Structures are given as structure tokens and as C-alpha cells.
Amino acid sequence: MRQTASALNRGWLAVIGLVLIIAAAVAGIARAGLLPSIGRATGLSLRAPADGTKLLPGGSVWNQSWVIVVVILVGVVLALLGLAWLIAQVPRTNQARPFRLHDSTEHGLTRCEPKVLTDAVETQTKAFPGVTDASAVLRGTADRPELTLKVTCADRADLSGLMGQLESTVAAGLGQALEAPVQRFGVLVEVDRGRRSERAVTV
């Protein structure tokens, strides 16, 4: 019922993986002694430092005070990005904002809270045979609504028939109420088996 930052994670992992692959390729080329030949081909001076050579000569730009400040600022930015990434891992409901069903000078403004619609969906779902509990989350917009429904039913319930009823009655009814078809309809079915340990089935 809650959304996670899966797309964000895939994107950042792809970027980090690409950077590591490039770094590994450069390290492998340097280890194989191919830097001088690549430098001659590209017109650059690429040579491995000789033994005993200082990594940062006295006149190097890396010895300047402003470079240290820039490195610290980059470190702070990376730390903040990492913190934002961790915060994004917290699962969120991301329920839709109030829907604007009509917005014109002739008919006025009509706003509908998502909870009003989800309460109606839950009440309708609980009335189906074998259903003991239901909870719904409405996402998207009034033009492109998305419904996620969690249904708890008895272990002898007809899951196939229940899924058909949910799609033909609940999802279709919500689309008629919003005057827009439901773009995405997700259902999580939880089978209540009393004291048994295995009780969750995802459909």
C-alpha cells in the first residue's frame, strides 16, 4: 500500500555503477602501462609518476587554500545528497491531493477529498462475500486516477470471483464517479487463516 523510492534507487545505482566501471577501466589501463601510448595517440602527456615523485608538487593547484574550501563544500553537498537519499527510502502513501472535478466560471469549483472516495470504495468492498476488511489508497489526478486496494478475506473465499467483482464494480464505479477511467488498479489480497503463520497472498 505504500510506495518506495525504487526508481530513484535504480537511477542512482546505475550512476554509481557507471562511475565505478570507468574508474576500474582507468586503473586497469594505468596498471597495464598503456597510458604513454594513449597519451601519444591523443597528444596528451600521460605518464605514470616515477618512484619518489611527490604526489602534489609545491606549485600544484591542489596546495591552494581555495581548493581545500571547494573540496569541503563538495563533501558537504555529497553528504546532503546521501542524507536526502536515505530520507527518500521511507515508504510513503503518496495519497492524491483533493480532486478538482469542475473548475469553470459557469459551473463553479468542485473539490473532492480522496478520503471520501476511498471510504466509499472500502465500504463497497467490505460488502462482498468473504471479505472481512478493506483499505484503499487513491493516487494520481481526477483525469488519471490510480487505485490501490488491500483486501482481507476468509480462506474459503472465491478469489477469482472476487477479483472480477473488484474490477467490474469497484474500479468501474470509481471511474464513473470521477468521469475518468482508472488508469492503474492494484489489489493486494490478504487471506485470513486465523492462527496459521502463512497468511499473505499477493495477486
ABEGO torsion letter per residue (X at the ends): XBBBBAAAAAAAAAAAAAAAAAAAAAAAAAAAGAAAAAAAAAGBBBBBBBBGBBABBAABAAABAAAAAAAAAAAAAAAAAAAAAAAAABBBAGBBBBBBABBBAAAEBBBBBAAAAAAAAAAAAAABBGBABBBBBBBEBAABBBBBBBBBBBAABBAAAAAAAAAAAAAAAAAAAAGBBBABBBBBBBBBAEABABABBBX
